Amino acid sequence: MSKFTLDAQKMAYTDIGQGPVIVFGHAYLWSREMWAPQVEVLSKKYRCIVPDFWAHGDSDLAPKSMNSLVDYAKHLVALMDHLNIEQFSIVGMELGGMWGTEVVSFVPHRVKSLVMMDTFVGLEPEVAHNKYFSLLDMVESSQMFSDSTIESFLALFFASEHQAAELVAQFGSGLASLRGERAIETARIGRMIFGRRDQIEDIEMFALPVLIAVGEKNVPRPVLESYLMHDCITGSEFVQVQSAGHISNLEQPEFVSKMLDDFFTKLYQ
């Protein structure tokens, strides 16, 4: 693990492998460790950069100046500049896909390709928006993730608690450990995510290879949303991950690792 300092805050990241660069973005409330199965495969042929989003994993709280995912996209580009990386691909899961598209809009000439997994970059639907903000209000007021709040997030993230029992336990214990300032900052980040700007018109202008993938049983990011983005981006590829919910790369790790390997093999062959 390495750390990059920006505005006096340290961003943790993993840098492993050699070759064309792939930057991985993890989901909200997770960390860079969620990409371990895919990085194990892809780092044999590519240089994999895997940052922890602010207030996640081993990264510090976000700089006070960060107020949106647009700001984070600039932070990610600053990390690439720090590493002297000019061109890179992005694989973004949920939150990672949201800031990944912001990076493409910000520096389109530097992003070689984009993989958007279990994400949606339009406005959050009103009913979901209100539900998420209500949960975040509870986290902020109590300065922790209560049992009921954790149960709400578990119900959203996983297609089947029985099928993903180990993941459910791991994720739940991670949320339970968030306390005080860390919990408050996690809620602040959540508002940036669920109150994000609408990028639908932006992605219609994308002219790079794009792969859109989604778990067939994804609850918070239903398949229809991914179809909509697929229709917006000319030439994009679409894959539905069978027997997977919102965290498809961990529910079906071998399938997703092969899917990504095939995508990048075509890109760099």
C-alpha positions in Angstrom: 0.0 0.0 0.0 1.2 3.5 -0.8 -0.2 6.9 0.1 -0.6 10.1 -1.9 -1.1 13.5 -0.1 -3.5 16.0 -1.4 -4.6 19.1 0.6 -2.9 17.6 3.7 -5.1 14.4 3.4 -3.6 11.0 2.5 -5.2 8.8 -0.1 -4.3 5.1 0.1 -3.8 3.1 -3.0 -2.3 -0.2 -4.3 0.0 -0.2 -7.3 0.8 -3.6 -8.6 1.8 -5.1 -12.0 3.3 -3.8 -15.2 1.9 -2.8 -18.5 -1.0 -0.7 -19.6 -2.6 1.0 -16.6 -6.0 0.1 -15.2 -7.5 2.3 -12.4 -10.1 0.6 -10.2 -12.9 2.4 -8.4 -14.7 0.6 -5.6 -18.3 0.9 -4.4 -19.6 3.1 -1.6 -19.0 1.7 1.9 -16.4 -0.8 0.5 -12.7 -0.4 -0.1 -10.0 -1.2 -2.6 -9.9 -4.7 -1.2 -13.1 -5.6 -3.0 -11.2 -5.8 -6.3 -8.7 -8.4 -5.0 -10.0 -11.3 -7.2 -9.8 -9.2 -10.4 -6.5 -7.6 -9.5 -5.0 -11.0 -8.9 -5.8 -11.9 -12.5 -5.3 -8.6 -14.3 -2.1 -7.6 -12.6 -0.3 -10.4 -14.5 -0.6 -8.3 -17.7 -1.5 -4.8 -16.5 -0.5 -2.2 -14.0 -3.4 -2.0 -11.6 -3.9 1.2 -9.5 -6.5 0.7 -6.8 -7.2 3.7 -4.6 -9.4 3.9 -1.5 -12.0 6.6 -1.9 -11.8 9.3 0.8 -13.1 8.1 4.2 -13.0 4.5 3.0 -10.4 1.8 3.7 -7.0 3.3 4.6 -7.6 6.8 3.2 -8.1 9.8 5.3 -11.3 11.9 5.5 -11.9 13.9 2.3 -10.4 17.4 2.1 -12.9 20.0 3.3 -12.8 21.5 -0.2 -14.3 18.4 -1.7 -18.0 18.9 -2.3 -18.8 16.6 -5.3 -17.7 13.7 -7.4 -16.4 16.3 -9.9 -13.9 17.3 -7.2 -12.9 13.7 -6.7 -12.3 13.1 -10.4 -9.8 15.9 -10.2 -8.1 14.3 -7.2 -7.9 11.0 -9.1 -6.2 12.8 -12.1 -3.8 14.4 -9.6 -2.9 10.9 -8.4 -2.2 9.9 -12.0 0.0 13.0 -12.5 1.8 12.1 -9.2 2.6 8.7 -10.7 3.5 10.1 -14.1 0.8 8.2 -15.8 -0.5 9.9 -18.9 -3.1 7.4 -20.2 -5.2 4.8 -18.3 -8.4 2.8 -18.3 -11.0 2.9 -15.6 -13.0 0.0 -14.1 -15.6 1.5 -11.8 -18.1 -0.3 -9.5 -21.1 1.8 -8.5 -19.4 4.9 -6.9 -16.3 4.1 -9.0 -18.4 4.2 -12.2 -19.9 7.6 -11.1 -16.6 9.3 -10.6 -15.1 7.3 -13.5 -17.4 9.0 -16.0 -16.5 12.4 -14.4 -12.8 11.6 -15.1 -13.7 10.9 -18.8 -15.5 14.2 -19.0 -12.6 16.0 -17.4 -9.7 14.5 -19.3 -11.2 12.6 -22.2 -7.8 12.4 -24.0 -6.3 10.5 -21.1 -8.8 7.7 -20.6 -8.2 4.8 -22.9 -11.4 2.9 -21.9 -14.1 2.7 -19.3 -15.9 -0.2 -17.6 -19.1 0.8 -15.7 -20.3 -1.9 -13.3 -23.6 -1.8 -11.3 -23.8 1.9 -11.5 -26.0 4.7 -12.9 -24.8 8.2 -13.8 -28.1 9.9 -14.2 -30.0 11.6 -11.3 -30.9 9.4 -8.4 -34.6 8.5 -8.7 -36.6 10.5 -6.2 -37.9 7.7 -4.1 -34.4 6.2 -3.8 -32.9 9.6 -3.2 -35.2 10.2 -0.3 -34.6 6.8 1.2 -30.8 7.1 1.0 -30.8 10.6 2.5 -33.0 9.4 5.3 -30.6 6.6 6.1 -27.6 9.0 5.9 -29.4 11.4 8.3 -29.7 8.6 10.8 -26.0 7.8 10.4 -25.0 11.4 10.9 -27.2 12.0 13.9 -26.2 8.8 15.7 -22.5 9.0 14.5 -22.7 5.3 13.7 -24.4 2.7 11.6 -27.1 1.2 13.7 -28.3 -2.4 13.3 -31.4 -1.3 11.4 -29.3 0.9 9.1 -26.9 -1.9 8.4 -29.8 -4.3 7.7 -31.2 -1.7 5.2 -27.8 -1.5 3.3 -27.4 -5.3 3.4 -30.8 -5.8 1.8 -29.8 -3.4 -1.0 -26.4 -4.8 -1.7 -26.9 -8.5 -2.0 -29.0 -10.6 -4.3 -29.2 -13.4 -1.8 -27.9 -13.3 1.8 -27.6 -17.1 1.7 -25.6 -17.1 -1.4 -23.3 -14.3 -0.2 -23.3 -15.1 3.5 -19.6 -14.5 4.0 -19.7 -11.2 2.1 -22.8 -10.1 4.1 -21.0 -10.8 7.4 -17.8 -9.0 6.2 -19.7 -6.0 5.0 -21.9 -5.7 8.0 -19.0 -5.8 10.5 -17.2 -3.1 8.4 -20.2 -0.8 8.7 -20.6 -1.5 12.5 -17.0 -0.4 13.0 -17.6 3.1 11.6 -18.0 5.5 14.5 -17.8 9.3 15.2 -16.1 11.5 12.7 -15.6 8.6 10.3 -19.3 7.8 10.2 -20.2 11.5 9.8 -17.8 11.9 6.9 -19.1 8.7 5.3 -22.6 10.2 5.4 -21.3 13.4 3.8 -19.7 11.4 1.0 -23.0 9.5 0.6 -24.9 12.8 -0.1 -22.4 13.6 -2.8 -23.1 10.2 -4.4 -26.9 10.1 -4.1 -27.2 13.8 -4.8 -24.8 13.6 -7.8 -25.3 15.7 -11.0 -26.9 14.2 -14.1 -24.3 12.9 -16.5 -26.6 11.3 -19.1 -26.0 14.1 -21.7 -22.3 13.9 -21.1 -22.0 10.2 -21.7 -23.9 10.5 -25.0 -20.7 12.3 -26.2 -18.3 9.5 -25.1 -16.1 8.2 -28.0 -14.0 5.6 -26.2 -14.5 1.8 -25.7 -17.1 1.3 -22.9 -18.3 -1.9 -21.2 -21.4 -1.7 -19.1 -22.1 -4.7 -16.8 -24.8 -5.2 -14.1 -25.9 -8.0 -11.8 -29.2 -9.5 -13.0 -30.6 -9.2 -9.5 -29.3 -5.8 -8.7 -31.8 -3.9 -6.5 -30.4 -0.4 -6.0 -29.1 -0.2 -9.6 -31.6 -2.2 -11.7 -30.7 -3.7 -15.0 -32.9 -1.1 -16.8 -30.6 1.7 -15.8 -27.6 0.0 -17.3 -29.6 -0.6 -20.5 -30.4 3.2 -20.6 -26.7 4.0 -20.4 -25.9 1.4 -23.0 -28.3 3.1 -25.4 -26.7 6.4 -24.7 -23.2 5.4 -25.5 -22.6 4.6 -29.1 -20.7 1.3 -29.5 -20.8 0.3 -25.9 -20.8 -3.3 -24.8 -23.4 -4.7 -22.4 -23.1 -7.7 -20.1 -25.6 -9.0 -17.6 -24.0 -10.9 -14.7 -26.1 -13.9 -13.9 -26.9 -14.8 -10.2 -25.5 -11.5 -8.9 -26.8 -8.5 -7.1 -25.2 -5.1 -6.6 -21.7 -6.4 -5.8 -21.4 -8.6 -8.9 -17.6 -8.7 -9.0 -17.5 -10.5 -5.6 -20.7 -12.6 -6.1 -19.4 -13.9 -9.4 -15.6 -13.2 -9.2 -14.5 -15.7 -11.9 -17.0 -14.6 -14.4 -16.2 -10.9 -13.9 -12.4 -11.4 -14.0 -12.8 -13.2 -17.3 -15.1 -10.5 -18.6 -12.6 -7.8 -17.8 -9.6 -9.9 -19.1 -11.5 -10.4 -22.4 -12.4 -6.7 -22.7 -8.8 -5.5 -22.2 -7.3 -8.2 -24.4 -9.4 -6.9 -27.3 -8.4 -3.4 -26.4 -4.7 -4.0 -26.3 -4.2 -6.9 -28.7 
